[in-house]
Amino acid sequence: MKKFAFTFLALFFFIIKVKSQSTASKQVTTFTIEAPQLKTQKKIWVYLPKSYKASKKSYPVIYMHDAQNLFDKETSYVGEWKVDEYLDTISNIEVIVVGIEHGNEKRVDELTPYKNEKYGGGQGDLYLTFIKNTLKPYIDITYRTFKDTKNTTIFGSSLGGLISFYAAIKYPQTFGNAGVFSPSFWFNSEIYDFTSKIEISSTTKFFFLMGTEEGETAISNQNKMIDLLKEKGVTEEHIINKVIDGGKHNEGFWSQYFPEAHQWLIQE
């Protein structure tokens, strides 16, 4: 019995030790900033290119949601995107990535533009106002960034894909590109009516990704939105629509296609 207990305790401490090992790159740092629009504080993760310290040049910026899942296996219970591992391997099309931690129980509120009758939410505009009026000015002052729309991308998956799409069409003066992975358009069907009525910037770029294993209506919902964009005058050259056979709604899938989206959205 004592031997079993010792073995169990040894295994327990081994698991804790392994679990506590961070996988984040040395290029990643964090800070906390007030988010008055949301009446809270936000933890922000920042990835700086390897060339940043030794250079004087400026860089494009990608704003991403769900920062807990982007860089570090330790902070993600569902796996990470490995954004930093990928960016550490390239020397072209370098970017600064700003990851915004989700608000845990407030995540649905922050990442949805409209309230869902069953699941709630609907504070997406407050969240986006925080990004464009508080976080982006701070990032632009603190780091060497290209501040213009063309060099500012917003990127996310699931509800993060929904809010990224919404941000790009409602605030085109801030966000010039959108990475829209597995967007949860089903959560806010009002997004289609909004898209049909608003003027869409002709220069905004959209990279859509969906897997065939993400639900019965997922692909048709995405295609419906892309058809709307084209009706509004967005040209084929500003839209990528990738539908991947066997793709599932998870970080492993999104991680696999982040490099391609990055390369296309942030073309030099």
N, C-alpha and C positions, 0 to 999 in steps of 0.2 A: 504493500500500500504506500509506504514511504517513497519507494522507488517511482511509483506511478505519479505521486504528488510532485516529486522533484522534476520528473520529466515534463509534467504538465506546466509547472511554473517556468521551466527553462524554455519550453515552446511558447508560452505566453509572452515572456519578455523578448524572445526572438521576433515574434510577430509584431510586437509594439515597436521594436527597433527598426524592423524593415519598413513598417508603415510610416515611420517618422522621417524616412529618408526623402528629401526633396529631389525632384527631377527637373526643377527649373534651371534654366541656363544662367550663367554668371551675368548675362546681359539684361536680366530681368530684376527690377527693383519695385518696391511698393511704397505708397504713401496714402494718407487719409485726407480727405477734403470735405468741407461742409457742403451739403446739398440743400440749400434753403428751400428750393422748390418742393422738395420731398420731405422736408422737416427731419432730416437725418444726416448722418455722415456716410461717405462712400469710400471704401477701400479701392484704390486704383493700382493696377499693375502696369508697368511700362517696360517694353522691350526696346532697347537701343541697338542699332546695328553695330557689328564689331568694329567698323571703321569710324564710329562716332567720335571717340575721344581723340583720335589722331588727326581728324580732319576739321575743316571749318565750314563744310558744306551743310546745306539744309536738306531735309528729307520729307517725303510724303508721310501722311499719318492715316492709319486705319484705326477706327474706334470699334471695339468689339464688346459684346455683352457676355455675361456669364463667365467672368474672368477666372473664377475658381476652376473652370474646366479647360482653360486654354494652354497653360504652361506647366502645371505641376500635378503629378499623379497623387501627391499627398493631399491636396485640397479638393480633389474631385472623386466622388464616390462612384462615378460611372465611367471613368477613363478620361484622358486628356486629348486635346487636339494636336499637341506637339508642335504648336506654332513656332516656339523658340528653337526647337531642334531643327526644323526645316530652315528657318531663316539663318541659323548659324552656318548652314552649309553653302549659302549663296553669296556672291559678291556683286551681283547685278540686281537692279530693281530693289535696292535696299529701302526699308521703311521703318518708321517708328510705329509700334503697335501699342495702343492704349486700351487695356482691358478693364472693364467696369464690373465690379462684383455685383451679382444680383442680390436683391434684398431678402433672400430666403422666403419667408411667408409673404413678403411683399412683391415677389418676382412677377406674379400674374398681373398685379396692379401696374407695375412699371413697364411691362413689355407689351401692353395691349392698348390700342388707341380708343377702343369702345368697350363699354361694360357688357359682359355676356350675362344673359338672364340666369343661367345656371351656375356659372363659375366666378362671376364678379369681374374685377379688373377695371380698366378704363382710364388709368392715369398716365398713359403713354406720352401725352403732350407735356406733362410736368417733367417727366423723365428726360425727354428730348430737349426741353428748355434748359434743364440742368446741364446737359452735354454742351449745347451750343452757346449758352450764356455764361456759364460758370467754368466748366471743365476745359473746354477748348481754349478760351482766353488764357487760362492758367498754363496749359500745355504749350501754347504758342509763345508765352513769355519765358517759360522755364527752359524750353528745349529749342534747338534750331530746326524749325519746321517750315515747310511751304504752307502758307496760311490760306491759299486760294481754294476755291471749290473743286477744281480739277484734281487737286492733290489731297482731298479729304474724302475718305471712304468710310462708310458705316457697314457693319458686317455682323451677321448672326445666324442662328439656326433655330428652328421650331418657332416659339414665340419671338425669339430674337430675329428670326427671318421675317416675321410679320412686321415687327416694329422697324426693322431696317428698311424694308420696302416703303412703309408709310413715311419714314423720315425723308427718304430720297425724293418722294413725290410732293410732300408738303413743304419741305425746307430745302429746295434745290439751291438756294443761295448759300447754304452751308455744306451740304453733302452732295458731292458730284458723282459718286459711285456707290453701288450697293451690292454686297454679297448676300444673296437671299437663299439660304440653304433650308430645305424642308419647311417652307413657310406654313404656319398654321392659319391659313386663310379661313378655315372652317370656324375658328373661334370668333371672328368678327366678320360676318358676311357683309356688313356695312362698307367694308373696304372696297368692294366692287363698285358700289354706287358713288363713293367718294372719288375713286379713280376715273370714273366716266365723266364726272363733272369738273374736275380740276384741270388746269392747264399743266401739261407735263413738259419739263425742259427737254429740248431736243438734243442736249449734250450729255444727259445723265446716262451712265452705263449700268446695266443690271446683269448680274451673273446668278442664274437660277439653277438649283440642284434639287433633284428629287429621286428617291429610290422606288422601285416597284413594290417593295415590301413595307410601305409606309401607310397603308390604308386604302380602302376602295376608292375614295374620292380625291386622294392627295394629288394624283397626276392631273386629273381633269380640272381640279381647282387651280392648279398652277398654270395649265394651258389656257384656261379661261382668262386669267389675269394677263398673260402674255398677249393674247388676242386683243384685249382691251388696250394695252399699251400701243400696239400696232395701229389700232383704230384711232388712237390719239396722236399718231404721227411719229412715234418712236421707231426708228429704222432698225432693220435686221442687224446692222453692224454694231448697234448699241445693246444688243441682247444676246446672251448665251443661255440656251435652255438645254440642260443636261438631265436626261432621265436614265438612270443606271439600273440595269437588270439585277435584281437581288439586293439592291441597296436598302439598308434598314435605317430606322430613326435613332441613330446613336453617334457618339463621338468618334468611334472608329471609322465610320463612313465619312463623316465630315472632315476628319483629319486627312483622309486619303485624297480628298479633292481640294483642300485648302490651297496647296501649291499652285494648281492650275488656275484657280480663281484669282489668286494673288498676282500671278504673272500677267493675266489678261486685264485685270482692273487697274493695275499700277504699271502700265506700259510707259517706258521712257521715250 
